[in-house]
Amino acid sequence: MAIASAVVLVPFGLLFFLSGLIVNLFQVICFVLIRPLSKNTYRKINRVVAELLWLQLVWLIDWWAHVKIQLYMDSEEFKLMGKEHALLIANHRSDIDWLVGWVLAQRSGCLGSALAVMKKSSKFLPVIGWSMWFSEYVFLERSWAKDENTLKSGLQRLNDFPRPFWLALFVEGTRFTKAKLLAAQEYAASTGLPIPRNVLIPRTKGFVSAVSNMRSFVPAIYDATVTVPKNQPSPTMLRILRGQPSVIHVHIKRRLMKELPETDDGVAQWCKDVFVAKACIIFLLLHY
């Protein structure tokens, strides 16, 4: 199995790296020559070019590792996916959550305009990080004093985006682990908050800023809850590279932006309540 994986992955890695450099070069040329003349034309071109690169990674999770993503969503809400701007919030379970989002975006026809709020160091990654930067991902340093204005400007520049986009925000701020859950439970007990069971306590400042700056042009929030059945191995990037399958359950509820509270405190509490509800959803998905 290891030899078979290497036979496939070595040429795939070379192909991805070389094609990624070509994509990056094309993005540089478009950024320098086209964007100053027409930002929308640049964005439309970049959407197609970036998608050519992302599709290779979608193939990796979908066709190479045969990771099965089971989506639970209202059928009428599902029809709107990929046809509207949306802020996507999700719990952060594994190091491939972003790939799961890309698979769903590809199925919805908006892979090239699937964006995310990422840590700043990500943009320096060759090929993939560079392409994210050209695609207008928002990069933060995880220091609110430094990030507040960066986030605000990054969100506001999306108000004239020419195609439906998703902006993913992992409001827990970090990936779920048992140690982090224990720390969150201790904090909740000491402050009188609901004790989290399957999620961490959300960090609401970024979410409040996102709602405040995007409310006028983003109609919906996709509230995604991700979990892995108890009888399935937890998917990781290493398992995917080895071609090892798994099953992931994703529950999505479409929530109207206009129905959120008007005050920042109200929006923050709304976010906390959503994550309390996620614990119940995860419990049901785990036993489905």
C-alpha positions as MATLAB code, in Angstrom:
seq = 'MAIASAVVLVPFGLLFFLSGLIVNLFQVICFVLIRPLSKNTYRKINRVVAELLWLQLVWLIDWWAHVKIQLYMDSEEFKLMGKEHALLIANHRSDIDWLVGWVLAQRSGCLGSALAVMKKSSKFLPVIGWSMWFSEYVFLERSWAKDENTLKSGLQRLNDFPRPFWLALFVEGTRFTKAKLLAAQEYAASTGLPIPRNVLIPRTKGFVSAVSNMRSFVPAIYDATVTVPKNQPSPTMLRILRGQPSVIHVHIKRRLMKELPETDDGVAQWCKDVFVAKACIIFLLLHY';
ca = [
       0.000    0.000    0.000;
       2.828    2.391    0.885;
       4.564    1.719   -2.447;
       1.311    2.146   -4.368;
       0.644    5.436   -2.586;
       4.122    6.706   -3.386;
       3.739    5.763   -7.055;
       0.656    7.976   -7.259;
       1.509   10.754   -4.813;
       5.038   11.575   -6.000;
       3.944   12.487   -9.544;
       0.800   14.119   -8.134;
       2.915   16.259   -5.816;
       5.190   17.313   -8.645;
       2.227   18.047  -10.894;
       0.510   20.073   -8.187;
       3.652   22.080   -7.403;
       4.552   22.808  -11.018;
       0.996   23.591  -12.085;
       0.646   25.713   -8.937;
       3.677   27.774   -9.876;
       2.181   28.318  -13.324;
      -1.090   29.387  -11.704;
       0.785   31.738   -9.363;
       2.689   33.266  -12.276;
      -0.553   33.794  -14.183;
      -2.094   35.346  -11.071;
       0.845   37.750  -10.767;
       0.482   38.806  -14.389;
      -3.283   39.341  -14.005;
      -2.804   41.197  -10.731;
      -0.276   43.588  -12.271;
      -1.826   44.084  -15.714;
      -5.576   43.503  -15.359;
      -6.552   44.376  -11.797;
      -5.576   48.084  -12.087;
      -7.853   48.362  -15.128;
     -10.779   46.260  -13.914;
     -10.949   44.603  -10.502;
     -14.049   42.625  -11.466;
     -12.423   41.222  -14.609;
      -9.396   40.210  -12.539;
     -11.642   38.504   -9.990;
     -13.567   36.593  -12.661;
     -10.342   35.351  -14.249;
      -8.747   34.500  -10.921;
     -11.841   32.529   -9.886;
     -11.371   30.171  -12.835;
      -7.598   29.924  -12.449;
      -7.712   29.257   -8.696;
     -10.369   26.615   -9.202;
      -8.059   24.700  -11.547;
      -5.588   24.446   -8.666;
      -8.116   23.667   -5.921;
      -9.704   20.900   -8.008;
      -6.521   18.881   -7.663;
      -6.897   18.851   -3.886;
     -10.604   18.070   -4.162;
      -9.576   15.049   -6.251;
      -7.198   14.033   -3.459;
      -9.909   13.842   -0.797;
     -12.765   12.772   -3.055;
     -11.267   10.272   -5.495;
      -7.924    9.220   -4.016;
      -8.859    8.804   -0.342;
     -12.586    8.197   -0.982;
     -13.589   10.309    1.989;
     -17.377   10.261    2.099;
     -19.059   13.518    3.092;
     -22.675   13.081    4.155;
     -24.538   16.391    4.054;
     -27.672   17.023    6.123;
     -29.541   20.132    4.989;
     -33.027   21.318    4.118;
     -33.626   20.647    0.421;
     -34.867   24.177   -0.321;
     -31.881   25.733    1.455;
     -29.555   23.402   -0.433;
     -30.787   24.843   -3.745;
     -29.432   28.270   -2.740;
     -25.890   27.066   -2.068;
     -23.485   28.552   -4.596;
     -26.071   31.077   -5.759;
     -25.651   33.701   -3.030;
     -23.002   35.345   -0.888;
     -22.697   33.566    2.446;
     -20.713   33.706    5.662;
     -19.945   30.132    6.680;
     -19.241   29.398   10.335;
     -18.229   25.944   11.508;
     -16.709   24.070   14.384;
     -13.070   23.140   13.764;
     -12.615   19.370   14.116;
      -9.576   18.416   12.040;
      -6.761   19.631    9.822;
      -8.817   18.907    6.696;
     -11.936   20.947    7.542;
     -10.965   23.440    4.840;
     -10.813   20.610    2.305;
     -14.283   19.454    3.331;
     -15.487   22.999    2.682;
     -13.839   22.960   -0.747;
     -15.598   19.720   -1.681;
     -18.968   21.234   -0.741;
     -18.102   24.445   -2.613;
     -17.119   22.452   -5.704;
     -20.439   20.595   -5.597;
     -22.216   23.955   -5.323;
     -20.330   25.525   -8.222;
     -18.428   28.179   -6.274;
     -15.067   26.566   -5.517;
     -13.104   29.374   -7.147;
     -14.794   31.956   -4.915;
     -14.632   29.983   -1.666;
     -12.684   32.221    0.721;
     -11.654   31.973    4.360;
     -10.221   33.864    7.295;
      -6.777   32.317    7.880;
      -3.758   32.822   10.093;
      -1.203   35.174    8.558;
       1.570   32.591    8.193;
      -0.580   30.621    5.717;
      -0.121   33.175    2.953;
       3.619   32.494    2.820;
       3.125   28.830    1.882;
       4.412   28.256   -1.664;
       1.711   27.725   -4.292;
      -1.316   27.251   -2.059;
      -0.765   30.211    0.268;
       0.236   32.513   -2.571;
      -2.865   31.541   -4.530;
      -5.037   32.235   -1.468;
      -3.543   35.723   -1.228;
      -4.351   36.485   -4.874;
      -7.866   35.121   -4.256;
      -8.464   37.673   -1.449;
      -8.425   35.389    1.564;
      -8.252   37.383    4.799;
      -5.103   36.765    6.859;
      -4.899   37.557   10.584;
      -2.187   37.489   13.240;
      -4.485   36.285   16.068;
      -4.016   39.530   17.952;
      -7.202   41.586   17.989;
      -5.298   44.862   18.403;
      -3.533   44.137   15.098;
      -6.325   42.251   13.373;
      -9.373   44.462   13.922;
      -8.677   46.874   11.075;
      -7.245   44.155    8.816;
     -10.402   42.100    9.186;
     -12.673   45.099    8.656;
     -10.955   46.178    5.442;
     -10.760   42.595    4.169;
     -14.487   42.102    4.678;
     -15.560   45.443    3.236;
     -13.637   44.951   -0.009;
     -15.863   41.940   -0.756;
     -18.996   44.077   -1.087;
     -18.562   44.334   -4.866;
     -17.435   40.745   -5.463;
     -18.821   39.788   -8.902;
     -19.698   36.138   -8.172;
     -21.387   34.362   -5.244;
     -18.757   33.672   -2.603;
     -18.466   31.824    0.706;
     -16.311   33.248    3.451;
     -15.436   30.573    6.015;
     -14.786   31.572    9.609;
     -13.790   29.090   12.314;
     -14.961   31.072   15.311;
     -13.474   28.696   17.887;
     -10.134   30.102   16.780;
      -8.318   26.774   17.063;
      -8.747   23.092   16.261;
     -10.685   20.905   18.694;
      -8.671   18.627   20.998;
      -9.513   16.920   24.281;
      -7.028   19.143   26.119;
      -8.568   22.314   24.687;
     -12.052   21.029   25.509;
     -11.023   20.446   29.133;
      -9.622   23.981   29.344;
     -12.844   25.361   27.827;
     -14.943   23.398   30.311;
     -12.923   24.717   33.249;
     -13.274   28.270   31.958;
     -17.014   27.855   31.441;
     -17.473   26.466   34.953;
     -15.568   29.379   36.479;
     -17.554   32.028   34.582;
     -21.046   30.531   34.677;
     -21.213   29.734   30.981;
     -22.848   26.574   29.582;
     -20.366   23.707   29.794;
     -19.254   22.727   26.265;
     -19.271   19.025   25.394;
     -18.321   18.572   21.745;
     -17.219   22.078   20.750;
     -15.063   24.855   22.137;
     -16.278   28.257   23.324;
     -16.458   30.588   20.292;
     -14.349   33.740   20.127;
     -16.979   36.189   19.040;
     -15.055   39.377   18.151;
     -14.276   38.253   14.609;
     -17.812   36.996   14.052;
     -19.324   40.254   15.332;
     -17.053   42.200   12.977;
     -18.008   39.937   10.061;
     -21.726   40.446   10.672;
     -21.303   44.187   11.166;
     -19.325   44.665    7.953;
     -21.154   42.160    5.719;
     -24.756   42.476    6.840;
     -25.632   44.854    4.000;
     -24.480   42.591    1.136;
     -24.402   39.018    2.503;
     -27.917   37.595    2.911;
     -27.160   34.353    4.730;
     -25.028   32.586    7.302;
     -24.353   28.893    6.714;
     -24.147   27.375   10.175;
     -22.136   24.186    9.602;
     -21.606   21.454   12.163;
     -18.941   18.864   11.350;
     -18.323   15.551   13.072;
     -17.055   12.025   12.456;
     -19.107    8.940   13.393;
     -17.788    6.977   16.365;
     -17.145    3.910   14.231;
     -15.009    5.861   11.747;
     -11.337    6.916   11.968;
     -10.738   10.633   12.274;
      -9.637   11.953    8.875;
      -6.276   13.691    8.741;
      -4.114   14.996    5.928;
      -1.703   12.092    6.461;
      -4.520    9.551    6.107;
      -5.722   11.273    2.939;
      -2.234   11.187    1.432;
      -2.149    7.476    2.200;
      -5.477    6.997    0.434;
      -7.277    5.894    3.603;
     -11.062    6.497    3.601;
     -13.332    7.900    6.261;
     -16.825    9.306    6.695;
     -17.625   12.883    7.687;
     -21.063   14.167    8.649;
     -21.859   17.827    7.892;
     -25.079   19.474    9.063;
     -25.793   22.926    7.583;
     -28.530   25.331    8.608;
     -29.090   28.475    6.534;
     -29.747   31.467    8.779;
     -30.817   34.854    7.484;
     -28.401   37.668    8.248;
     -31.283   40.135    8.656;
     -32.696   38.084   11.539;
     -29.600   38.486   13.705;
     -29.680   40.985   16.590;
     -28.758   44.581   15.780;
     -26.319   45.117   18.670;
     -22.788   43.728   18.895;
     -23.563   42.122   22.256;
     -26.649   40.520   20.784;
     -24.701   39.120   17.828;
     -22.026   37.761   20.169;
     -24.662   36.024   22.300;
     -26.321   34.643   19.158;
     -23.007   33.065   18.169;
     -22.565   31.523   21.629;
     -26.093   30.117   21.508;
     -25.419   28.574   18.099;
     -22.418   26.736   19.497;
     -24.412   25.468   22.445;
     -26.876   24.039   19.912;
     -24.029   22.474   17.935;
     -23.259   20.176   20.859;
     -26.744   18.661   20.519;
     -26.407   18.350   16.737;
     -23.039   16.589   17.112;
     -24.542   14.174   19.656;
     -27.280   13.258   17.181;
     -24.868   12.899   14.258;
     -22.542   10.710   16.314;
     -25.373    8.306   16.990;
     -26.984    8.447   13.556;
];
